[in-house]
Amino acid sequence: MRVGRLNFAVFSSALLCFGTICATQSGAAPQRPWYRTAFDRVLNLASNEGGAALGQANEADKQIASAYVSRIAKDNDTITFQGDAPSEADLKILQGVAAATSPGAAFADKGHLNVNVPDRDVWLAAMTFALRQLGKLDHGVAQLRNNAILIEGVTKSGDDFASVQRRLREEAPKGINLQLQAAVKPHWVHPFNWSAQLQPGSLLLSGHVPDQQDQSICNHAQNVFQTLRVNNNMEFAEGEPRNWTEAAKVALDMLGLLYAGNASLSDNVVKLEGIFSSPEMAALLKSYKERLPAGYRLEEHIVQPVARAPSADVNLAAHSTASSFNP
């Protein structure tokens, strides 16, 4: 049973009036009537619910008040510390770690001392770990709340995003109660360049690729170029146009029509260069052009084969495409 908004003054007055009428009419000796018992139950229930809610609110207030929060931000060659620090000596240690991990960066102390740290060893290990990771990023933020730390940021241009993510997990402090969350993103690039190049016995994929899309691109390439080895030299980055992955896969399908050549994307421009494996492939290319997502355009520089290439050297992907394509 749950009590809603109840005006107890009105409710009690009504019960008292009703009780007076009933007692007067009966003329019997006054006894504790049913409605007073019901009224007591209502009061007790309301009191218990209110006390429980108050207790929950007080417990939540204690948890909020007891939170020990420290924050380090790296931006524009400046390391800024905010929040709680156990002591001046601990702040000096952080300044030394910042100087070693981000050489030349200024250290701005905007924090305050709070000796009520839950566990100084956890605090110091977490904050020095955060500084080491921020030193590997172009910019980012690390926030420690009691024994849980969140690290966010963007990798430096040219760094291997997958390696940065792996090292962040591997270098987390061991042997202490520290919960780690990471939200690191690859760097932003413009233009967003990608290419696929046919080579003897292999296909080379290079340039930029969105995070977690490299395997999808490699799998599609392997399906198109069945007998070729797919070499992945792609680098994670942000800044890709909308529907980029779909456009890259269509570009690989187009490249499968060639005996030799390459396909590339620069933002929303697809370029295809090379030699058709057979004259019939030109008609298929027109159909593939229609599959490109809206906003993408094709620039082609393809020549017809002078003579049919020897069967042993012909791109098998093109022959497979021609036999299975159904416009």
LUMZANU-960432 format. One record per residue: residue in one letter; x, y, z of N, C-alpha, C in turn. Coordinates in steps of 0.1 Angstrom, whole numbers, padded with zeros to 4 digits, always signed. Layout:
BEGIN
AXYZXYZXYZ...
***
This chain:
BEGIN
M+0008-0012+0000+0000+0000+0000+0009+0012+0000R+0006+0022-0008+0014+0034-0009+0004+0046-0007V+0009+0055+0002+0000+0067+0005+0004+0078-0004G-0005+0084-0011-0003+0095-0019-0003+0108-0011R-0006+0119-0018-0007+0132-0011-0020+0132-0003L-0019+0132+0010-0031+0131+0019-0030+0142+0029N-0041+0150+0030-0043+0160+0040-0047+0154+0053F-0038+0151+0062-0041+0144+0074-0050+0152+0083A-0049+0165+0083-0058+0173+0091-0073+0172+0087V-0075+0172+0074-0089+0170+0069-0093+0156+0072F-0084+0146+0069-0088+0132+0071-0092+0129+0086S-0083+0134+0095-0086+0131+0109-0099+0138+0114S-0101+0151+0109-0113+0158+0113-0126+0150+0108A-0125+0145+0096-0137+0138+0091-0139+0125+0099L-0128+0118+0103-0130+0106+0111-0136+0109+0125L-0131+0121+0131-0136+0124+0144-0151+0128+0144C-0155+0135+0134-0169+0139+0132-0177+0127+0130F-0173+0118+0122-0180+0105+0119-0181+0097+0132G-0171+0097+0140-0171+0089+0152-0181+0095+0163T-0181+0108+0163-0190+0115+0172-0205+0112+0169I-0208+0113+0156-0222+0110+0152-0226+0096+0155C-0217+0086+0152-0220+0072+0155-0222+0069+0170A-0213+0076+0178-0214+0073+0193-0227+0079+0198T-0231+0091+0194-0243+0098+0199-0255+0090+0195Q-0255+0085+0183-0267+0078+0178-0269+0064+0186S-0258+0058+0189-0259+0045+0195-0262+0046+0210G-0256+0056+0216-0257+0058+0230-0249+0048+0238A-0241+0039+0231-0233+0029+0238-0221+0035+0244A-0215+0027+0253-0202+0031+0259-0192+0033+0248P-0183+0043+0249-0174+0045+0238-0163+0034+0237Q-0162+0029+0225-0151+0019+0222-0143+0024+0211R-0131+0018+0210-0122+0022+0199-0127+0017+0185P-0133+0026+0177-0139+0021+0165-0129+0017+0154W-0134+0010+0144-0125+0005+0133-0118+0016+0126Y-0125+0028+0124-0119+0039+0116-0107+0045+0123R-0106+0045+0136-0095+0050+0143-0083+0041+0141T-0086+0028+0142-0075+0018+0139-0069+0020+0125A-0079+0022+0115-0074+0024+0102-0066+0037+0101F-0070+0047+0108-0063+0060+0107-0049+0058+0113D-0047+0050+0124-0034+0048+0130-0025+0041+0120R-0031+0031+0113-0023+0024+0103-0018+0033+0092V-0027+0043+0087-0023+0052+0077-0011+0061+0082L-0012+0066+0094-0002+0074+0100+0012+0067+0101N+0011+0054+0106+0023+0046+0107+0030+0043+0094L+0021+0040+0084+0027+0037+0071+0034+0050+0065A+0027+0061+0066+0033+0074+0061+0046+0077+0068S+0046+0075+0081+0058+0078+0089+0070+0069+0085N+0067+0056+0083+0077+0046+0079+0083+0049+0065E+0074+0053+0056+0079+0056+0042+0087+0069+0042G+0082+0079+0050+0090+0091+0051+0103+0089+0057G+0104+0081+0068+0116+0078+0074+0126+0071+0065A+0121+0061+0057+0129+0053+0048+0135+0062+0037A+0126+0071+0032+0130+0080+0021+0141+0089+0026L+0139+0094+0039+0148+0103+0045+0162+0096+0047G+0161+0084+0051+0173+0076+0053+0181+0074+0040Q+0174+0071+0030+0180+0069+0017+0186+0082+0012A+0179+0093+0014+0185+0106+0009+0197+0110+0017N+0197+0107+0030+0209+0110+0039+0221+0101+0034E+0218+0088+0031+0229+0080+0027+0235+0084+0014A+0226+0089+0004+0231+0094-0009+0239+0107-0006D+0235+0115+0003+0242+0127+0006+0256+0124+0011K+0257+0114+0020+0269+0110+0025+0279+0105+0015Q+0273+0097+0005+0282+0092-0006+0287+0103-0015I+0278+0113-0017+0283+0125-0025+0293+0133-0018A+0291+0135-0005+0300+0143+0003+0314+0136+0004S+0314+0122+0005+0326+0115+0007+0334+0113-0006A+0329+0116-0017+0336+0114-0030+0349+0122-0030Y+0360+0116-0034+0373+0122-0035+0376+0123-0050V+0375+0135-0055+0376+0137-0069+0389+0145-0073S+0396+0140-0082+0408+0147-0087+0408+0146-0103R+0412+0157-0109+0411+0158-0124+0424+0164-0130I+0429+0158-0140+0440+0163-0148+0436+0165-0162A+0439+0176-0168+0436+0179-0182+0449+0183-0189K+0450+0178-0202+0461+0183-0210+0455+0189-0223D+0460+0202-0225+0455+0209-0237+0464+0221-0240N+0468+0222-0252+0477+0233-0256+0490+0234-0248D+0496+0223-0246+0509+0222-0239+0508+0227-0225T+0496+0225-0219+0494+0228-0205+0488+0217-0197I+0493+0213-0186+0488+0203-0177+0481+0210-0166T+0468+0208-0164+0460+0215-0154+0455+0205-0144F+0458+0207-0131+0453+0198-0120+0442+0205-0113Q+0431+0198-0110+0420+0204-0103+0415+0193-0093G+0408+0198-0083+0402+0188-0073+0410+0186-0061D+0409+0174-0056+0415+0170-0043+0429+0165-0044A+0438+0168-0035+0452+0163-0034+0455+0160-0019P+0461+0149-0016+0463+0146-0002+0473+0156+0005S+0483+0160-0002+0493+0169+0004+0501+0176-0006E+0509+0186-0002+0518+0194-0011+0528+0185-0016A+0533+0175-0008+0543+0166-0013+0538+0158-0025D+0526+0154-0024+0520+0146-0035+0518+0154-0048L+0515+0167-0046+0514+0176-0058+0528+0178-0064K+0539+0178-0056+0552+0180-0061+0556+0167-0070I+0551+0156-0065+0554+0143-0073+0547+0144-0086L+0534+0149-0086+0527+0150-0099+0534+0159-0108Q+0539+0170-0103+0546+0180-0112+0558+0174-0118G+0565+0165-0111+0577+0159-0116+0574+0149-0127V+0563+0141-0125+0558+0131-0135+0554+0139-0147A+0547+0150-0146+0542+0158-0157+0554+0163-0165A+0564+0167-0159+0576+0172-0166+0583+0161-0174A+0582+0149-0168+0589+0138-0175+0581+0132-0186T+0568+0132-0185+0559+0126-0195+0554+0136-0206S+0554+0148-0203+0550+0159-0212+0560+0170-0212P+0572+0167-0217+0583+0177-0217+0579+0191-0223G+0582+0201-0216+0579+0215-0221+0565+0220-0217A+0557+0211-0212+0543+0215-0209+0543+0223-0195A+0535+0233-0194+0534+0240-0181+0524+0233-0172F+0526+0234-0159+0518+0227-0149+0510+0237-0141A+0497+0237-0143+0488+0247-0136+0481+0240-0124D+0484+0244-0112+0478+0238-0100+0465+0246-0096K+0454+0241-0098+0441+0247-0094+0433+0238-0084G+0441+0230-0078+0434+0221-0068+0434+0226-0054H+0431+0217-0045+0431+0221-0031+0434+0208-0023L+0440+0211-0011+0444+0199-0002+0432+0194+0005N+0432+0180+0005+0421+0173+0013+0428+0160+0018V+0431+0160+0031+0438+0149+0037+0430+0137+0038N+0417+0138+0036+0407+0126+0038+0407+0118+0025V+0418+0115+0020+0419+0106+0008+0416+0092+0012P+0407+0084+0005+0403+0071+0009+0416+0061+0009D+0425+0063+0000+0437+0054-0001+0447+0062-0009R+0457+0067-0002+0467+0075-0008+0475+0068-0019D+0478+0055-0016+0486+0047-0026+0478+0045-0039V+0465+0043-0038+0456+0042-0050+0456+0056-0057W+0455+0066-0050+0454+0080-0055+0467+0083-0063L+0478+0081-0057+0491+0084-0063+0494+0075-0075A+0491+0062-0074+0493+0053-0086+0484+0057-0097A+0471+0060-0094+0462+0064-0105+0466+0077-0112M+0470+0087-0104+0473+0100-0110+0486+0100-0118T+0496+0093-0113+0508+0092-0121+0506+0084-0134F+0498+0073-0133+0494+0066-0145+0486+0074-0155A+0477+0083-0150+0470+0092-0158+0479+0102-0166L+0489+0107-0158+0498+0116-0165+0507+0109-0176R+0511+0097-0173+0518+0090-0184+0510+0088-0196Q+0497+0084-0194+0488+0082-0206+0485+0095-0213L+0483+0106-0206+0480+0119-0212+0492+0124-0220G+0504+0120-0215+0516+0124-0223+0517+0118-0237K+0509+0107-0239+0509+0100-0252+0498+0105-0261L+0489+0114-0255+0478+0119-0263+0480+0133-0268D+0473+0137-0278+0474+0151-0283+0467+0160-0272H+0456+0156-0268+0449+0163-0257+0439+0153-0250G+0436+0155-0237+0427+0146-0230+0425+0150-0216V+0417+0142-0209+0413+0145-0195+0413+0132-0188A+0418+0132-0176+0417+0120-0167+0410+0125-0154Q+0400+0117-0149+0393+0121-0137+0392+0109-0128L+0397+0111-0116+0397+0100-0106+0386+0103-0095R+0377+0094-0093+0366+0096-0083+0367+0084-0074N+0373+0086-0062+0376+0075-0052+0385+0065-0059N+0381+0053-0062+0390+0044-0068+0386+0040-0083A+0379+0049-0089+0375+0047-0103+0381+0059-0112I+0388+0055-0122+0394+0066-0131+0389+0064-0145L+0386+0076-0151+0382+0077-0165+0392+0085-0173I+0397+0080-0184+0407+0087-0192+0400+0089-0206E+0399+0101-0210+0394+0104-0223+0404+0113-0231G+0404+0112-0244+0413+0120-0252+0414+0116-0266V+0424+0122-0273+0426+0120-0288+0440+0117-0290T+0444+0107-0298+0457+0103-0301+0464+0113-0309K+0478+0113-0309+0486+0122-0317+0485+0117-0332S+0487+0126-0341+0487+0123-0355+0499+0114-0358G+0497+0103-0365+0508+0094-0368+0510+0083-0359D+0503+0084-0347+0504+0073-0337+0495+0061-0341D+0499+0049-0338+0490+0038-0340+0480+0037-0330F+0467+0039-0334+0456+0040-0324+0455+0027-0316A+0456+0016-0323+0454+0003-0317+0465+0001-0306S+0477+0005-0309+0488+0003-0300+0486+0012-0287V+0481+0024-0289+0478+0033-0278+0468+0027-0269Q+0457+0022-0275+0447+0015-0267+0452+0003-0259R+0460-0005-0266+0466-0017-0259+0475-0013-0248R+0484-0003-0250+0493+0000-0240+0486+0006-0228L+0475+0014-0230+0467+0020-0219+0462+0009-0210R+0457-0002-0215+0452-0013-0207+0464-0020-0200E+0475-0023-0208+0486-0031-0202+0493-0023-0191E+0494-0010-0192+0502-0002-0182+0493+0002-0170A+0481-0002-0169+0473+0002-0158+0479-0004-0145P+0479+0003-0134+0485-0001-0121+0480-0015-0117K+0489-0023-0113+0485-0037-0108+0486-0038-0093G+0478-0047-0087+0479-0049-0073+0472-0039-0064I+0464-0030-0070+0456-0021-0063+0441-0021-0068N+0432-0016-0059+0418-0016-0063+0415-0004-0071L+0417-0005-0084+0415+0007-0093+0406+0003-0105Q+0395+0009-0107+0386+0006-0118+0390+0016-0129L+0393+0011-0141+0397+0019-0152+0387+0019-0163Q+0383+0031-0168+0375+0033-0180+0383+0041-0190A+0383+0038-0202+0390+0045-0212+0381+0049-0224A+0382+0061-0229+0374+0066-0240+0383+0074-0249V+0394+0067-0254+0403+0074-0263+0399+0072-0277K+0400+0083-0285+0396+0083-0299+0408+0086-0308P+0408+0081-0320+0418+0085-0330+0418+0099-0334H+0429+0104-0339+0430+0118-0343+0421+0121-0355W+0418+0134-0356+0409+0139-0367+0418+0143-0379V+0414+0139-0391+0422+0143-0403+0413+0148-0414H+0419+0157-0422+0412+0162-0434+0423+0166-0444P+0422+0161-0456+0412+0151-0461+0414+0137-0455F+0403+0129-0456+0403+0116-0452+0407+0107-0464N+0420+0103-0464+0425+0096-0476+0427+0081-0473W+0423+0073-0483+0424+0058-0483+0427+0053-0496S+0434+0042-0497+0437+0036-0510+0439+0021-0510A+0436+0015-0521+0438+0000-0523+0445-0002-0536Q+0457-0009-0535+0465-0010-0547+0468-0024-0550L+0466-0028-0563+0469-0042-0567+0484-0043-0569Q+0489-0054-0563+0504-0057-0564+0505-0071-0568P+0517-0076-0573+0518-0090-0577+0515-0099-0565G+0504-0107-0566+0501-0116-0556+0494-0111-0544S+0492-0098-0543+0486-0092-0531+0479-0079-0534L+0471-0075-0524+0464-0062-0524+0468-0054-0512L+0473-0042-0514+0477-0033-0503+0467-0023-0499L+0462-0023-0487+0452-0014-0481+0460-0004-0472S+0459+0009-0475+0466+0019-0467+0458+0032-0466G+0463+0041-0458+0455+0053-0455+0447+0053-0443H+0437+0061-0442+0429+0063-0430+0416+0053-0431V+0413+0049-0419+0401+0040-0418+0394+0044-0405P+0381+0044-0404+0374+0047-0391+0377+0036-0381D+0376+0040-0368+0378+0030-0358+0368+0018-0359Q+0374+0006-0358+0366-0006-0358+0360-0010-0371Q+0365-0003-0382+0360-0006-0395+0371-0013-0404D+0383-0015-0399+0394-0021-0407+0391-0035-0410Q+0386-0043-0400+0383-0057-0403+0372-0059-0413S+0362-0050-0413+0351-0051-0423+0356-0049-0437I+0365-0039-0438+0371-0036-0451+0380-0047-0456C+0388-0053-0447+0397-0064-0451+0389-0076-0455N+0378-0079-0448+0370-0091-0451+0364-0089-0465H+0359-0077-0468+0353-0075-0481+0363-0076-0492A+0375-0070-0489+0386-0071-0499+0390-0086-0502Q+0390-0094-0491+0394-0108-0493+0383-0116-0501N+0370-0112-0499+0359-0118-0507+0360-0114-0522V+0365-0102-0525+0366-0098-0539+0378-0104-0545F+0389-0103-0539+0402-0107-0544+0406-0120-0537Q+0399-0131-0541+0399-0143-0534+0413-0150-0532T+0421-0149-0543+0434-0156-0542+0446-0147-0539L+0443-0134-0537+0454-0125-0533+0455-0123-0518R+0467-0121-0514+0469-0118-0500+0466-0103-0497V+0458-0101-0487+0454-0087-0483+0463-0082-0472N+0471-0071-0475+0480-0065-0465+0473-0053-0460N+0472-0052-0447+0465-0041-0440+0475-0031-0434N+0477-0020-0441+0485-0009-0435+0477+0003-0432M+0464+0001-0429+0455+0013-0427+0457+0018-0413E+0454+0031-0411+0456+0037-0398+0442+0043-0393F+0439+0041-0381+0427+0046-0375+0427+0061-0375A+0416+0067-0378+0414+0082-0378+0400+0086-0377E+0397+0098-0374+0383+0103-0375+0383+0114-0385G+0371+0117-0390+0369+0128-0400+0363+0122-0413E+0359+0109-0413+0354+0103-0425+0340+0109-0429P+0337+0110-0442+0324+0114-0446+0314+0104-0442R+0301+0108-0443+0290+0099-0440+0290+0087-0450N+0287+0075-0446+0286+0063-0454+0300+0060-0461W+0311+0063-0454+0324+0061-0459+0327+0046-0461T+0323+0038-0452+0326+0023-0453+0319+0017-0465E+0307+0021-0467+0300+0016-0479+0307+0020-0492A+0311+0033-0492+0318+0038-0504+0331+0030-0507A+0339+0027-0496+0351+0020-0497+0349+0006-0503K+0339+0000-0499+0336-0014-0504+0332-0014-0518V+0324-0004-0523+0321-0002-0537+0334+0000-0545A+0343+0008-0539+0356+0011-0546+0364-0002-0548L+0363-0011-0538+0370-0024-0539+0363-0032-0550D+0350-0032-0551+0343-0039-0561+0347-0034-0575M+0349-0021-0576+0353-0015-0589+0367-0019-0592L+0376-0019-0582+0390-0023-0585+0391-0038-0589G+0381-0046-0585+0381-0060-0589+0378-0062-0604L+0374-0051-0611+0372-0052-0626+0385-0050-0633L+0396-0046-0626+0408-0042-0633+0418-0054-0633Y+0427-0054-0644+0438-0063-0644+0450-0058-0636A+0451-0044-0636+0461-0038-0627+0456-0024-0624G+0460-0019-0613+0456-0005-0609+0454-0003-0595N+0447+0008-0591+0444+0011-0577+0431+0019-0576A+0425+0019-0564+0413+0027-0561+0417+0035-0549S+0411+0047-0548+0414+0056-0537+0402+0064-0534L+0401+0069-0521+0391+0078-0517+0398+0090-0510S+0394+0102-0514+0398+0114-0507+0385+0121-0503D+0382+0120-0490+0369+0125-0486+0358+0118-0494N+0350+0125-0502+0339+0118-0509+0342+0117-0524V+0354+0117-0528+0358+0115-0542+0365+0101-0544V+0359+0093-0552+0365+0080-0555+0373+0081-0568K+0385+0076-0568+0394+0076-0580+0397+0062-0583L+0396+0058-0596+0399+0045-0601+0408+0046-0613E+0420+0040-0612+0430+0041-0622+0435+0027-0625G+0438+0024-0638+0444+0011-0642+0439+0006-0656I+0439-0007-0657+0436-0013-0670+0425-0023-0668F+0415-0022-0676+0404-0032-0675+0410-0046-0678S+0405-0056-0671+0409-0070-0674+0403-0075-0687S+0392-0069-0692+0386-0073-0705+0377-0062-0709P+0374-0060-0722+0365-0049-0726+0351-0050-0720E+0346-0062-0716+0333-0063-0710+0332-0056-0696M+0343-0053-0690+0342-0047-0676+0338-0033-0676A+0338-0026-0687+0334-0012-0688+0319-0011-0685A+0311-0020-0690+0297-0020-0687+0294-0022-0672L+0302-0031-0666+0300-0034-0652+0303-0022-0643L+0313-0014-0647+0317-0003-0640+0306+0008-0639K+0298+0009-0650+0287+0019-0649+0277+0014-0639S+0275+0002-0638+0265-0003-0628+0270-0001-0614Y+0284-0003-0612+0289+0000-0598+0289+0014-0595K+0290+0023-0604+0289+0037-0601+0276+0041-0595E+0265+0034-0599+0252+0037-0593+0251+0032-0579R+0260+0024-0574+0259+0018-0561+0266+0028-0551L+0273+0038-0555+0280+0047-0546+0270+0054-0538P+0272+0056-0525+0263+0064-0516+0261+0078-0522A+0250+0084-0518+0247+0098-0522+0258+0107-0517G+0262+0116-0525+0273+0126-0522+0287+0122-0527Y+0288+0109-0531+0301+0105-0536+0302+0106-0551R+0313+0108-0557+0315+0109-0572+0327+0101-0576L+0327+0096-0588+0338+0088-0593+0346+0095-0604E+0359+0095-0602+0368+0100-0612+0376+0087-0617E+0375+0085-0630+0381+0072-0635+0392+0076-0646H+0403+0068-0645+0413+0069-0655+0417+0055-0659I+0409+0049-0668+0411+0035-0671+0413+0033-0686V+0421+0024-0690+0424+0021-0704+0419+0007-0707Q+0415+0005-0719+0411-0008-0724+0424-0017-0726P+0423-0030-0724+0435-0038-0727+0437-0039-0742V+0450-0038-0745+0454-0039-0759+0451-0053-0764A+0454-0063-0756+0451-0077-0759+0448-0084-0746R+0440-0095-0747+0437-0102-0735+0449-0107-0728A+0450-0104-0715+0462-0108-0708+0462-0124-0706P+0474-0130-0705+0474-0144-0703+0466-0149-0691S+0459-0160-0693+0449-0164-0683+0456-0166-0669A+0469-0169-0669+0475-0171-0656+0477-0158-0648D+0477-0147-0656+0481-0134-0650+0468-0126-0647V+0457-0129-0653+0445-0121-0652+0440-0120-0638N+0436-0109-0634+0430-0107-0621+0418-0116-0619L+0419-0126-0611+0408-0136-0609+0396-0129-0603A+0398-0118-0595+0386-0111-0590+0377-0106-0601A+0383-0101-0611+0375-0095-0622+0367-0106-0629H+0373-0118-0631+0366-0128-0638+0354-0133-0629S+0357-0134-0616+0347-0139-0607+0335-0129-0606T+0339-0116-0607+0329-0105-0606+0320-0106-0619A+0327-0108-0630+0319-0107-0643+0310-0119-0644S+0314-0131-0639+0305-0142-0640+0293-0142-0630S+0295-0135-0618+0285-0136-0608+0277-0123-0607F+0281-0113-0614+0274-0100-0613+0260-0101-0620N+0250-0096-0613+0236-0096-0618+0231-0081-0617P+0232-0073-0627+0228-0059-0626+0213-0058-0622
***
